[in-house]
Amino acid sequence: MIRSRLCELVGIKYPIIQAGMGPFSNNNLCVAAANAGVLGLLSTSGVFNKDDQPWIYNEFARTGEADPEDDIGTLMEKVLKRTYRLVKERGGIFGLNVMVSKEVLWASNILIDAAIRVREETPDVKNHLKVMYTSAGDPLGWEDKIKGAGFKWIHIVPSVRAALRAKKAGVDVIVASGHEGGFHTSWEPVHSMVLLPAVIEAVQDDDTLVVGAGGFSDGKTLAAALLMGADGVLMGTRFLATQESDFHPMWKQEVVDAGDRATLVARGYVGPARWLKTPRSIEHAANTLQKSPGVFLGIPEDYSTPDMLTAFENESMKATFAGNKEKAMMAAGEVAQRIKDMPKVNDMVQKIVRDAEDILRNVPQKLLG
Ligand SMILES: Cc1cc2nc3c(=O)[nH]c(=O)nc-3n(C[C@H](O)[C@H](O)[C@H](O)COP(=O)(O)O)c2cc1C
């Protein structure tokens, strides 16, 4: 059976992480992934905008057995307790994906504090809610809070420079996120085939694990990452198109139906984002070129880039939620073009692991004679 240091560190069966994907809830996907023996991550990016996007907040509450009137901290506590209840029998391991960019720091603190409270209240929770996964911001400064509370800490980066900073902060697992990945992607493109080995060479050691993200979806790509020296892979788009995934059926089907060259990059809420190519996202890319050219030039802009683009994104997200295909914009990674089915999470994980094992077992006689 495939094992890696990631399995030992967090107590999962297989060296795979299910990406936290927002802005909608992936509360049920996380449960299915944790129960399938991989690390499940809860998305939280949609709970920041209770006032602007109440339909997203309400959905978090509904799928988390919370109340739409709950404040963010209470909502999060209820979601975490529900997840624990649904994974504990099967020994599932899960974590919380929290954005730590400076614009949302107030919420990051509330979310992490809620996780600490839930762990302290019921000690057995610590055997399941083991991971704090930070994204979209600077990891330095979070070490006392996250490691002090006893979490295994995972942070995602788009460059070697950011990986070195994560290592300085004391992160346990650094996820190298290639530009082919779904939704928010970095200002300057470096894809997995270059980024993953570069980050491994720069930071991996006895205390620092490295995981690949962006383009991983099956046994072949898992085996390739492990052969490059990675400690595991994180998959987003692949988990989006599964039976248990909370995403709208239309979105899941669009991933399955995506063909050759199926995505484009245009502005997202916090920078460049990868969307499925549709008439609506092509229009958004054209607007981005005019009003927010930094997205294509690799020049970071702040959140306040033209309101018109934000309004377009909000309207598209609302349309996606409602299943309105004409106005919807759906994020996904380049790997959508390789995804052709919508399996149950457990069956999918078993197949990925079996295929990777077959490949790795046959490598010596196939390639070395
Ligand atoms: C629909 C979608 C939503 C995502 N939302 C988030 C998010 O809210 N926070 C985050 O850190 N990453 C988010 N991501 C990025 C994933 O965590 C992950 O890095 C990416 O999906 C990996 O690439 P892949 O799609 O090729 O597997 C999202 C990805 C997708 C496809």
The ligand as an SDF file (V2000), in Angstrom:
LIG
                    3D

 31 33  0  0  0  0  0  0  0  0999 V2000
  -14.1010   25.5400   -7.4790 C   0  0  0  0  0  0  0  0  0  0  0  0
  -12.8440   25.7880   -6.7130 C   0  0  0  0  0  0  0  0  0  0  0  0
  -12.8930   26.5820   -5.5890 C   0  0  0  0  0  0  0  0  0  0  0  0
  -11.7260   26.8250   -4.8490 C   0  0  0  0  0  0  0  0  0  0  0  0
  -11.8030   27.5840   -3.7070 N   0  0  0  0  0  0  0  0  0  0  0  0
  -10.7190   27.7410   -2.9260 C   0  0  0  0  0  0  0  0  0  0  0  0
  -10.8080   28.4160   -1.6640 C   0  0  0  0  0  0  0  0  0  0  0  0
  -11.8800   28.8750   -1.2910 O   0  0  0  0  0  0  0  0  0  0  0  0
   -9.6910   28.5490   -0.9120 N   0  0  0  0  0  0  0  0  0  0  0  0
   -8.4790   28.0310   -1.3420 C   0  0  0  0  0  0  0  0  0  0  0  0
   -7.4930   28.1440   -0.6190 O   0  0  0  0  0  0  0  0  0  0  0  0
   -8.3620   27.4000   -2.5350 N   0  0  0  0  0  0  0  0  0  0  0  0
   -9.4490   27.2300   -3.3240 C   0  0  0  0  0  0  0  0  0  0  0  0
   -9.3540   26.5410   -4.5160 N   0  0  0  0  0  0  0  0  0  0  0  0
   -8.0490   26.0140   -4.9420 C   0  0  0  0  0  0  0  0  0  0  0  0
   -7.8790   24.5930   -4.4590 C   0  0  0  0  0  0  0  0  0  0  0  0
   -7.7340   24.6350   -3.0560 O   0  0  0  0  0  0  0  0  0  0  0  0
   -6.6460   23.8890   -5.0830 C   0  0  0  0  0  0  0  0  0  0  0  0
   -5.4790   24.6260   -4.8020 O   0  0  0  0  0  0  0  0  0  0  0  0
   -6.7640   23.6640   -6.5710 C   0  0  0  0  0  0  0  0  0  0  0  0
   -8.0540   23.2330   -6.8980 O   0  0  0  0  0  0  0  0  0  0  0  0
   -5.7430   22.6330   -7.0290 C   0  0  0  0  0  0  0  0  0  0  0  0
   -5.7380   22.4740   -8.4080 O   0  0  0  0  0  0  0  0  0  0  0  0
   -6.6660   21.4180   -9.2170 P   0  0  0  0  0  0  0  0  0  0  0  0
   -7.9880   22.0630   -9.3360 O   0  0  0  0  0  0  0  0  0  0  0  0
   -5.9580   21.2660  -10.5300 O   0  0  0  0  0  0  0  0  0  0  0  0
   -6.7060   20.1540   -8.4320 O   0  0  0  0  0  0  0  0  0  0  0  0
  -10.4970   26.2780   -5.2640 C   0  0  0  0  0  0  0  0  0  0  0  0
  -10.4660   25.4680   -6.4160 C   0  0  0  0  0  0  0  0  0  0  0  0
  -11.6240   25.2100   -7.1430 C   0  0  0  0  0  0  0  0  0  0  0  0
  -11.5670   24.3180   -8.3580 C   0  0  0  0  0  0  0  0  0  0  0  0
  1  2  1  0
  2  3  1  0
  2 30  2  0
  3  4  2  0
  4  5  1  0
  4 28  1  0
  5  6  2  0
  6  7  1  0
  6 13  1  0
  7  8  2  0
  7  9  1  0
  9 10  1  0
 10 11  2  0
 10 12  1  0
 12 13  2  0
 13 14  1  0
 14 15  1  0
 14 28  1  0
 15 16  1  0
 16 17  1  0
 16 18  1  0
 18 19  1  0
 18 20  1  0
 20 21  1  0
 20 22  1  0
 22 23  1  0
 23 24  1  0
 24 25  2  0
 24 26  1  0
 24 27  1  0
 28 29  2  0
 29 30  1  0
 30 31  1  0
M  END
$$$$
